[in-house]
Amino acid sequence: MKDSLIVVSGGMDSVTMLYEYADQIALGVSFDYGSNHNEKEIAFAKLHCERLGIKHLIIPLAFMGQYFKSSLLEGADAIPEGHYTAENMKSTVVPFRNGIMLSVACGLAESYGLKKVLIANHGGDHTIYPDCRAEFIDAMSSAMTLGTDTNVEIFAPYTNISKTDVARHGKLLHINYAETWSCYKGGKLHCGKCGTCVERKEALRDAGIEDPTEYED
């Protein structure tokens, strides 16, 4: 039964979830919030939803790019390089991004008569992104259930697994990760140096997947 909506960015994690739970998903939603890499990501989100015959919506959240403070919204030169565990990567946090997106997704789910909102946060996000942690997801799901007549809830099965584990799921599903986007700089090719590029490389390597990504370096 297709009773779910998925927040699908077009990155590795959400595309993996899209394919893994395609038989449950009635609607894919991407958010254009003004990040450097939105255009690159959303193109892949649209591609995969169309391929699976899943309705896809792009919701503009331009106010986030205009008023929120994050290196993710300030152009490629503002993006720090290094591993996600590094202190400088905290500049990529977009304040309450998942809270805002999940709130909109909740309203869409109720409007479309859907029961669940799928989101592909994973264990590797927890270090610097508070709105990816299990405590937040659980609290947000409770708020959504209480705030809707149809008791919409969040389904986030990747919350406590690593990105490598997500990639292993994708390997079993034969996903072509060349058709996903990670790099926060949003250039012609992946930079290979920012936190999300480093994490992408590690996850594919550790999952035993030959990396199909074109990198600048």
N, C-alpha and C positions, 0 to 999 in steps of 0.2 A: 504494500500500500504506500503510495507516494504522499506522505503527510509532513514532509520536511522542507525547509528552506536552508540553503547553505550560503554562508558568507565566503565568497570565493574571490581571492585577490588575483590569482594567476601565478602565484608562487608555487614552489614544490609541495608545500604542506597541504594547502587548500585544494590543489589539483589532485593530489593523491586521495584526499578524502572524497572529492567529487566522484572519482571513479569507484572507490571502495564502497560508497553508499548510494550509487546512482539509482538503484532500484527503489530507494526511499525518497529521492529528491524531486520535488515538483518545481522548484524555483531557485535559481542562482542569482545572488545579488553582489555586485561590486560597488565600491564606494570611491568616488573621485574627490579626494580631499586635498589635492594640490601638492602631493609629494613629488619628488624628482622622478620617481620611477612608476608613477600611476599609469601613464600612457602605455608603457611597455607591458606592465602586468595585466592591465585590463584587456588588452588585445588577446592575450592568451586565455584569460577567463572566458571571454566571449567565444573564442575558438572551440574550447573544450565543451562548453555548454551546448553550443550548436551541434557539435559532433555527437553528443549524447542525446540530443533532442530535448534538452531541458531549457525552459524559458529563462532568459537572462535579462536582468535589469541593471542599469548603471544609475546610481543615485548620487547626485552632486552634493558635496559638502564643502563648498568653496570657502565658507566662513572659517574653517579650520586652518586653511592655508593663509588666510588673511590676518587672523588674530592670534593663533597659537604659536608658541615658541618651540622650535625643534630644528636641529640641523637637517632633518629629513625634508623640511619645507623651505630651506634657504638656498638651494642650489647645490650642484655637485661639489663645488670647492669646499663647502662647509662640512661634508661628510668625513668623519675621522676614519683612519685606516687602523687595522689591527684586529685582534680577537675580541669576541663578545664579552669575554671576562675582563677586558681592560676597562679601567675607570672612564676613559674618554668616550666609550661607546654609549654612555648614558645620555649623551647629547642627542641621540637619535630617538629618544622617547618622545612620542606625540601625546601630550597630556590627555588621559582618559579616552584615548582613541577607541579602544574596544568597547568601553561603556557606551559611547555615543553610537557606534555602529550597531551594537547589539540592541540598543533601545529602538533604533529605526527598524532593524530586522524584526524585532518583536512585533511592532505595529504592523509591518507588512505581513508577517505570518498570520496574525489575527485577521487582517483584512482578506487574506486569501484562504482562510479556513484551515491553516496548517498548524500542527501541534508542536513541532520542534524546530529549533534554530541550531544548525550545525556550525561549529567554528573549529579551526584547525590549529589552535594554540598547542604548543608542545613543551616538554620539560626543559629544553634548552633556552626557551624564552624567559624562564623564571628569574634568571640572574638580574636582569635590568628592567624588565617590563612588568610592573605590578598588576596590570590588568590582563595578564596572561596566566596568573597563578591560580591554583585550584581554589583557594579561599575566595578569590574574587569571582571566579566563574560560578561557584556554588551560590554565593550571595546574590549575584546578578540573576541567576536562574530562579531563585526563590522570589526575587522582586518581580520578575516577569510573570511568574505563575500567579502571584497575588494580584498583579495589576491588570490581568486580562480575564475576561469572562470565559475564555476557552482554555485557560491554564497552560499557556505556551511555556515551554521549558527549553533549556540549553542542552545540547548533546555535544560533548567535547571529549571524545574517546582518546585523543592523543595527549591529553593534559600531562600525564605522568610518564610519557615515553620520550626518548631522545629523537632528534632529527634523523639520526642514523636508522633508528627503528622505523621512522616514517618512510625513509628511502627503501628500507627492506620491504615494507608493504607495497610500495610502488614497483619494486622489482618483480614481485609476484604477480602484479597486475600488468606488467609489461609496459609501463608508462615511459614515454620518450621525454626525458627531462630537458631535452633541448627546446621543447615547447613549453617552457616555464621561464619565469624571470625572477631573479633574486636581488641583483645589485641595486643598492640604494642611490647610486650616482645617476642611474638612468641614462647612461651614454649609449653609443651605438653598440658596444659590446660590454660584457661584464668586466668590471675593473680588475677583479681578482684579488683585491687588497682590503676592501672594506669588511666589516664584521660579518655581514650576511654572505658575502662571497667566500670568505674563509670557511664559514660554517657549511656552506653548500659543498665546497671541495671536500671537506672532512667527512661529511655525511655520505656522499657518493663513494668516496674511497673506502670507508669503513663498511659500507653495505655491499661492497664488491661489484659496484657498477662503474663501468668505464665512463668517465666524465665526458658528455657530449657538448659541454659548454664552450663557447668561444670567448676567450679572455684577452684583454689588452696586453697582458704581460706573458 
